[in-house]
């Protein structure tokens, strides 16, 4: 096995540089100011893009996962311009059941998104469904108010370095993503009036935004868990940010380790078969056994989405940079397979 230690770039204060183009790289922290008004966005023939193209081609989504002793909470808010969507579900490992709620609304109806991963509030509100994610430089705050699920949670992001990168996308776009896993969480969480214990809970977040491909797809793996008595987090993905960079990292006891490109081997026709998740340089060798799948298929002309997010168990090992091999034995986590035309 070989080690993988990419060079990090100091995170600039602003995403768009003085030449009107984005800063690209794997950063040592968050980018605070998404000064999109300064982006010189051109079409595929190198002409100035129209105002409509600037608006409709920019996408943003945010995701939070909280893993407890016997449950997993997942929440998403997405703005794809033609529509906005979101969901909140809580899966119980004991009962192998999930309480799930979701929205798909036209345009920006009931939707607002954050200014950056460090500023603003993303929210969806329609009828009895209310979800909001507030971001600042030190934490993310999640509130949920539905008939069956209620939460007021604070996720501490300042305790460790995030995975933060911006990569070229297609001919003229870019995708910024910021993720951090195995974070401390506090507050309150209720399912059908019953308070859930947050003592062992760990959380992860995802902020992704940019001028993404009109058609895209990805595979993704995520873990927030205690391993050998210490907080362990994992994020691996393939399909979006592999233009000289990759969005793969683990966190162990508060320290980040960047990982080599990811491979996902699975059977799309069989939701019950295990996945094989690994890294090019051998640092990660895991098998994922799915238990529950949240599926969503939409095909309405301009928009299409074939979405599968799985809850299950990871078993295998990861190799730390100091040579230590961490064994994972039925560790709770997520996997995802998604195609989107947006």
N, C-alpha and C positions, 0 to 999 in steps of 0.2 A: 504494500500500500504506500502511496506517495502522499505527502502533505500538500495542502492547498492554502496559500497565504497571499491573497491579492493585496495590492497596494490601495490604501484608502486616500481619498481626496478630502481636504478640509471643506466642510459644507459652506457654500457661499450664503450670504445673507439673503440674496434674491435669486429666484430660479432663472429669470431671463437676464442675460448679460448685456453689456453696453452695445454689443453688435446686433442686438435684437434676436439672438438665438439662445436656446436653453443651455445651461451648464450640464454637461454629461459626466457621469462617473459614479463610483461607489463611494458614498460619503461617510464621514465620521459622526454625523448627527443630522438632525432635521433641517430642512430649508424652511425658514420662517415666512418669507414673503413670496407669495405666488403672484408676481407682477405680470400677469398675463396680458395686460394692456400694452406692454412693451414688446410682445412677441411679434416678429415679422413673419407672418404666416403666409406661405405661398402655395399656389396650386401645383398640380403635377407638371405643368408647363412653365413653372418658375415665374408666374405672374402673381400679382397680389390677390390673395383669396378674398372672396366676397364676405360681406358681413354675415350672411346666412351660413356660409361654410364655416366661418369662425365659430358661430354659435352652435350649430348642429354637430360639428365634428369633435367638440370637446365633451369628454365623459368623465364622471367621477363616481366612485363608490367607496363606501366605508363598511367595515365588518368588525364585529366584536364576538369573541368566543370566551365563555367562562366555564371552566371544568371544575365540578365539585366532587365530593366523595362518591356519589352514586348518581350523578346527573350531569348533563351538559347543556348549556344555554348558547344559542347562536342567534345573532341579530345582524341584519344587513339593511343598508339604505343605498340606492343607486339612482343616479340621474343620467339617463341616456338621451336626454333632450326631447326626442319624440314622445317619450313616456318616462315615468319614474316608477320604481318598484322597490319592494322591501319585504322582509319577513322577520318574524321572531318565533323561535320554537324552543321548547325545553324537552329534552329526551331523558327518560328515566331508564337507567340500566337494569334496575330491579324488575320493572314491569315490561321492559322492551316496548314501551309506548312513548309517543310524543304528543304534546299539546302544541299545535302549530297554527299561526296566523300569518296572513300575507296580504299585500296590496299590489295592484298594477293599475296605475292611473295615467290618463293622457297628459302630455306636456308636463308642465310644472305644477299641476293641480295638487295642492296639499303638501308640496315639497319645498325644502330649502336645503342648501348644501354649504359646507364649511369653506372658508377662504383659503385655508391651508391646513396641514397636519398640526399646526400649533395655534390656530386661531379660528374662531367661529363656531357655528352650531349647525349640524345637519339634523333635519327632522322631517317626519312624515306624520300627517294628521288627517284622518278621514273617519268620520263617525266615531265609533267606540275604539278605534285603533290610534294610539299615540305613541310614537317612538322618537327620542331625541338623543343626539350624541354631541356633547360640548367638548371642544378641544382647547387646550392651552399648552404652555411650555412644560408643565410638570405632570399633567394627568389628563385622562379622558373620563368624562362623566356620562353614564348611560342611564336614561330613564325610559321605562316602559309602563304604559297604562292601557291594558286591554281587559276584557271581561274576566279572563282566567289568569293572566300573567301580569305581575306588577314588580317593578324594580327601580331602585335608586342606588346606583353603584358608582364607585370611584376606582379607577384603574391607574395605578402609579406608574408613569412612564419614565420619570427622571432617574430611576434607580439603575438603569443600564443603557448602553449604546443600542440604538435601533438598527435594524437593517434598512438603509435608506439609499436609494439609487435612482438615477434618471438615465434612460437609454433611448437611443433613436428608435422610432417605430415607423416601418414602411419607408416611403421616400421623403416625406416632409413632416412627419409627426414625432411625438415623444411620449413616453410613459414614465411618470414618476410613481414610485411605490415606496411606502414606508411601513414596516411591520416590526412588531416586538412581541415576544411570547414569554411565558412563565413570569408574569407580573403579579404583584400583590393587588388584591381587590378587597374593598370594604364597602359597607352599606347594608342594604336590605334587598331581599328577593323573596317574592311570594308566588306560589302556584296554587290556584284555587283556594285562596285564603290561608294556606299553610306556609309558615316561614321556613325557608331552607337554610341550612347551616353553611356559612361561608368560611368556616375555620380552615378547611383544607383547600379552598378554592384558589385557582390561578387563572389568569386571563391573558388573552392576546388580542391585538388590534391590527387592522389593515386599513391604510389610507392609500388609495390609488387614483390617479387622475392624469389626464393628458389628451392629446390628439391621437387617439388609438386607431387601429385598423378597423375599417368598416366591417370586415368579417374577421373574427378572431376565435381562438379556442385555447383552453389551458387545462392542465392537470395540476393538482395541488395537494399538499399534505401539511397538516398542522397538529402540533402536540403542545399541551400545557399540563405538566405532571410533576410529581415528586419522584425522583430517581436517586436511589442510594441516599435518601434523606435530604436531598438538595433540589431546588427548583430547576426543572429542565424544560426547555422549549425548543421547538423545531418548526421551521418553515422551509418547504421545498416546493418549487413550481417549475413547469416547463410549458412553453408555448407563447409567452408574451415578451419577456425581457432576456433574450439571449443574443442581442446585438453587441457582442464584445463583453457583455456582463451577464450575470445570472443572479436571481433573487433567492439565494439559498443560504441559510444560516441556522446555527443552533446556539442556544444559550444554556449555560450550566453554572449555577451558583453566581448569577449576575454577570458573567463574562460571555461576550459574543465570540463565536468562531464562524467565519465565512466558509462556505462549502462549495465544492466543484459542481458542475452541471448535473441535473437530476434526470433520472430515468424512471418511467412508470410503465409497468407491464401489467395489464389487466384485461378482463373479458367484458367488453361493453354489453354483450348480450346476456350476461349472467351476473346479477347483482349479488349473488351469494358466494361467488368465487373470490379467493384472496387476491390482493394486489401484491406485486413486488416493487418496492420503492428503494432506489439506490442512488449512489453518487458515482460519477465518472472515475474519481480517484480512490474509491473504495472506503471513504470515511463513514458511509451510511449503508447498511444492509438490513432492510426491514421488510417484514410481511405484515400487511394490513388485512384484518378480517372484518368485513362490514357486517353490521347488525341492523342498521336502520338507514333508510334513504329518503331524503326529501327531494322529490322530483317535480319538475315543472317544464312543460313544453308549450311554447307559444310560436305561432307562425302566422303573422298578419301582414304579409307584404313587405313593408319597409322594415319591419322588425321580426326577428326570429331568435328564439332561445331554447336550447336543449340543455337543461340544467339538472345535475345530479350531485347532491351533497350527502356524503355518507358519514355516519357515526359508527365507530368500531374500536378495535383493539390493534395496537402495534406490538410486534414481537421481533426481536433481533438485536442488533448492536449498532452503536456509533463509536467512532474512534476519535478521541480528543487529540489536540495538537501535541500534548505532552506524552502521548503514547498510551494513555489510559483507555481501556475498552469498557464502555458502559453497556451493560446488558439491560434490555427493555423486555419485560415480560408482561404481556397483556396490558399495555399502557393505553389509556383512553385517548382518542384523538379523532380527527376529521380527515377525510379525503374528498376530492371533488373532480368532476369531469364536466366541462362546460363548453358548449359552442354558442356563440352569439353573433348575430348580424344586427348592428346598431348604427 
